[in-house]
């Protein structure tokens, strides 16, 4: 998949407003995120974190202000950025009648990935043969989350947008996910995710944006 940006900025929002049902879910958010950055979004429920992700994915219209993702003006064109984005929301986006493996294989076929990529993704998320052959509807919440993450890994998107990706995972899976996200950014992908999780000992702290009232209230640089 070829890059769609001509500079080092993946996301640029300037006083971005998104009104949902007449309510400003984003009320003038401004932020710039570079290619290859790992950024965590924090804030109380209802502060606009999920809306910011959905705006960057081209799923909700911009009401006012400006928003660009990979040099694409989202006020004019939201569709063209979607193929370069991997979005994981609170809903895992899986097909209940397919097995865990079949869900990941379905994504692989869509993006032209190989069988070995599917096997690698399943292994990385600790999805063993028993879970892989089980229909998604019969999986636990954590197993479904790992399957959704495996589908995201095999997609190899340029922009990863994840809403509470650590939710439902055990400690080992959360640690492995952190490694996967760092590897993705090392490969040039940009990762933006929401979290309520407190920092774990030994875990690298990414750049953190705090949202409050639909705006970016603070921006803390990454720490190692």
C-alpha angles and dihedrals in degrees: 000000000000122000116259098200131082098197140039096267118098099175130021121176123177118186088328114188124190117183117197115189089345092306119113102236086175113031104187108324118183124187142134121212121190127219111273095023125138109213130179121205116211133179143109122292112285096027095115104263097129091041091054090054092048091049091053089048090055093244101119127042124248111243099190140348123035135292130181130181116185090346091305114129104227092201088067105026126022099156100066095061095053096080089057094050131084109200124189114183133178086280109066096220094226130146108244095208093054124079121246091260093046091054091054091044090052091057090045091055091050093055099034096249122158131247090252089057089057092049091047092050093049091049094048091055092045094244105159127201093267094054092040091058095046122099111252094238089064096050126102120250091259093049091050090050091051090049091052090049091049088054089051092049093052090049092063094201123187091230121038115199113184129179110206093331093175093057113117094012125119121236095268093049091048090053091048090049090054089055091048092052092049090049090050092054091045087057091054102265120132117229125200118174139166122229144172091186120122115231115272122222113272093014119130110242112227126212104289129211118196115208122202127167093355096304135093102261098180141004118206119190122236119274127200 
